[in-house]
Amino acid sequence: MRIRLRLFASLREQTGVEDEWVDLPAGIQSLAELRTHLRSRGPSWADALDAKRAVRGAINQRMAGENDAISEGDEVAFFPPVTGG
């Protein structure tokens, strides 16, 4: 399966990736499984997408939960919570 991966803010800074197409191995079907797979890319990815960090996900520009399914051609984005003042 091939998806478009987008990272924002501190996640982009930590990984050095803003936007890329990713070919996923068989068996990755949810946002949580994708996050686990991406952490295996190396220390900066493991830290950026650590399960203990508050990282939000979106599939095709809609907020998504960890168990939401991803499909061929989806745009999947990860970003830290947004705060403001």
VEXVEX-903483 format. One record per residue (C-alpha): residue number from 1; residue in three letters; x, y, z. Coordinates in pm, 1 decimal. Each point is the difference from the previous one (the first is absolute). Layout:
BEGIN
+-----+-----+----------+----------+----------+
!   k !   r !       c1 !       c2 !       c3 !
+-----+-----+----------+----------+----------+
! NUM ! ALA !        X !        Y !        Z !
...
+-----+-----+----------+----------+----------+
END
This chain:
BEGIN
+-----+-----+----------+----------+----------+
!   k !   r !       c1 !       c2 !       c3 !
+-----+-----+----------+----------+----------+
!   1 ! MET !      0.0 !      0.0 !      0.0 !
!   2 ! ARG !    124.6 !    349.9 !    -83.1 !
!   3 ! ILE !   -100.2 !    304.7 !    205.1 !
!   4 ! ARG !     97.1 !    364.7 !     14.0 !
!   5 ! LEU !    156.5 !     85.2 !    336.0 !
!   6 ! ARG !      5.8 !    356.7 !    131.5 !
!   7 ! LEU !    165.0 !    118.5 !    320.5 !
!   8 ! PHE !    -47.2 !    339.6 !    159.9 !
!   9 ! ALA !    171.6 !    231.4 !    249.2 !
!  10 ! SER !    242.0 !   -171.2 !    241.9 !
!  11 ! LEU !    -55.2 !   -340.5 !   -162.8 !
!  12 ! ARG !    122.8 !    137.8 !   -331.2 !
!  13 ! GLU !    299.3 !    159.1 !    172.3 !
!  14 ! GLN !     94.6 !   -319.8 !    185.0 !
!  15 ! THR !    -25.1 !   -234.7 !   -297.0 !
!  16 ! GLY !    104.1 !    234.3 !   -279.1 !
!  17 ! VAL !   -305.4 !   -109.2 !   -200.2 !
!  18 ! GLU !   -288.8 !    223.6 !    -98.3 !
!  19 ! ASP !   -170.9 !   -192.3 !   -277.5 !
!  20 ! GLU !     78.3 !   -335.4 !   -162.6 !
!  21 ! TRP !   -161.5 !   -298.4 !   -166.2 !
!  22 ! VAL !     51.3 !   -318.2 !    202.0 !
!  23 ! ASP !    -33.7 !   -360.9 !   -115.6 !
!  24 ! LEU !   -122.2 !   -197.8 !    300.2 !
!  25 ! PRO !     62.3 !   -367.2 !     67.8 !
!  26 ! ALA !   -299.2 !   -233.8 !      4.8 !
!  27 ! GLY !   -195.1 !     -7.2 !    324.1 !
!  28 ! ILE !      2.8 !    369.4 !     83.8 !
!  29 ! GLN !   -364.4 !     97.6 !      3.7 !
!  30 ! SER !    -53.9 !    254.8 !    278.4 !
!  31 ! LEU !    141.3 !    331.5 !    112.1 !
!  32 ! ALA !    150.0 !   -171.0 !    307.4 !
!  33 ! GLU !    172.9 !   -264.2 !   -213.6 !
!  34 ! LEU !    137.3 !    270.2 !   -229.1 !
!  35 ! ARG !    132.3 !    197.6 !    296.1 !
!  36 ! THR !    172.7 !   -313.3 !    134.7 !
!  37 ! HIS !    150.5 !    -73.1 !   -342.0 !
!  38 ! LEU !    130.8 !    355.2 !    -40.6 !
!  39 ! ARG !    168.6 !    -11.6 !    342.8 !
!  40 ! SER !    222.5 !   -278.3 !   -136.9 !
!  41 ! ARG !    159.6 !    247.4 !   -244.1 !
!  42 ! GLY !    248.6 !    110.9 !    264.9 !
!  43 ! PRO !     49.9 !    191.4 !    325.2 !
!  44 ! SER !   -139.3 !    333.6 !   -119.9 !
!  45 ! TRP !   -316.8 !   -174.0 !   -125.9 !
!  46 ! ALA !    -29.9 !   -208.0 !    317.5 !
!  47 ! ASP !     17.3 !    314.3 !    211.7 !
!  48 ! ALA !   -228.7 !    210.9 !   -219.6 !
!  49 ! LEU !   -274.4 !   -264.2 !    -15.0 !
!  50 ! ASP !     46.5 !   -152.3 !    346.2 !
!  51 ! ALA !   -325.0 !   -149.8 !    128.1 !
!  52 ! LYS !     29.5 !    212.1 !    316.8 !
!  53 ! ARG !      6.3 !    327.1 !   -195.2 !
!  54 ! ALA !   -316.4 !    186.5 !    -79.0 !
!  55 ! VAL !      2.2 !    -33.8 !   -377.6 !
!  56 ! ARG !   -317.7 !     44.0 !   -201.7 !
!  57 ! GLY !    -74.8 !   -171.8 !   -327.1 !
!  58 ! ALA !   -217.0 !     77.4 !   -299.0 !
!  59 ! ILE !   -101.6 !   -207.7 !   -299.6 !
!  60 ! ASN !    -94.6 !    196.8 !   -310.8 !
!  61 ! GLN !    -14.3 !    321.8 !    204.6 !
!  62 ! ARG !   -242.1 !   -139.9 !    260.6 !
!  63 ! MET !    100.2 !    -62.3 !    359.7 !
!  64 ! ALA !     51.8 !   -371.7 !     53.9 !
!  65 ! GLY !     26.4 !   -237.2 !    293.2 !
!  66 ! GLU !    276.4 !   -253.8 !     48.0 !
!  67 ! ASN !   -222.9 !   -285.8 !   -120.5 !
!  68 ! ASP !   -126.4 !    176.1 !   -312.6 !
!  69 ! ALA !     81.1 !   -184.1 !   -322.3 !
!  70 ! ILE !    235.5 !    130.2 !   -265.2 !
!  71 ! SER !    -39.4 !    -87.6 !   -367.4 !
!  72 ! GLU !    194.7 !     16.5 !   -323.4 !
!  73 ! GLY !     63.0 !    360.8 !   -104.5 !
!  74 ! ASP !   -103.9 !    156.2 !    331.9 !
!  75 ! GLU !    166.4 !    314.8 !    125.9 !
!  76 ! VAL !    104.6 !    -63.6 !    359.6 !
!  77 ! ALA !    121.7 !    288.2 !    213.7 !
!  78 ! PHE !    151.9 !      9.0 !    347.4 !
!  79 ! PHE !     33.6 !    316.8 !    205.7 !
!  80 ! PRO !     37.1 !    111.8 !    361.2 !
!  81 ! PRO !   -301.4 !    148.0 !    179.1 !
!  82 ! VAL !    -59.9 !    360.9 !    -94.4 !
!  83 ! THR !      1.8 !    263.1 !    271.4 !
!  84 ! GLY !    -34.1 !    370.8 !    -16.1 !
!  85 ! GLY !    -66.7 !    304.9 !    196.8 !
+-----+-----+----------+----------+----------+
END
